[in-house]
């Protein structure tokens, strides 16, 4: 099964992810004229990675409950509802979203259910029955969001202010899962340096050492996470896309750093391991 890993051409072009791209084709090929089997974009990889990681672990089944953080206008809410899942979609409240600049383009924030099923990935009646929406600040996850079979976010927790805030979110949101639940989250990874990075601001860049330290912390808390942070070696993996962007967008330049996407897969055990105490 998929483990925590980087976006690579090999992963993106795997049969499993290509199959999910066909389900999402109305999003990136609404006219049905693109001959490519999958869009070579790291955002597409993030969505496909989330889908496959959850599917492999039996989370995308009829009646499963999912919780999405910072969903914006992403299509996964409708896709999961169309597969029979009950979904709680969350994002910032409108005032916070405006202050953060998420409403400037009109393409990244919806503030409600409107716009989340624009691509017809779920029959409207089923979408209305299975999807609810609420405002959630990822820096302060409400204590009543509990008992979910899966949680997810797509490039969201790097926007919480600093590196520490993002890692605290990952740890805290594990409380939202029922025993046996699965969390899948993607974020920015700095592939040009394991020393210097953007540690605070509107968008931070995690380094390999940050991801590895987070994995150690999660394991100490009793969660399961495996990491394979190897990079791809194809020309597409080595290409760093800059404006004007090309059709190959697996890596890009943010300031002085080169970044790509990394996906995290974290599993909550069915039972807590018993602790042995000595008298």
Secondary structure, DSSP 8 states (H G I E B T S, - for coil): ---EEE--HHHHTSHHHHHHHHHTHHHH-TTS----SS--BHHHHHHHHHHHHHHHTT-SSTT-EEEESS-TT-THHHHHHHTT-EEEEEE--HHHHHHHTTTSSSSS--SSSTTTTTT--S-HHHHHHHEEEEE--TTS--TT---EEEEEEES-GGGSEEHHHHHHHHHHHGGGEEEEEEEEEEEEEE-S-SS----EESS--B-HHHHHHHHHHHHHTT-B--EE-----SHHHH--B-SS--S-BSSEEETTEEEEEEEEEEE--SS--------
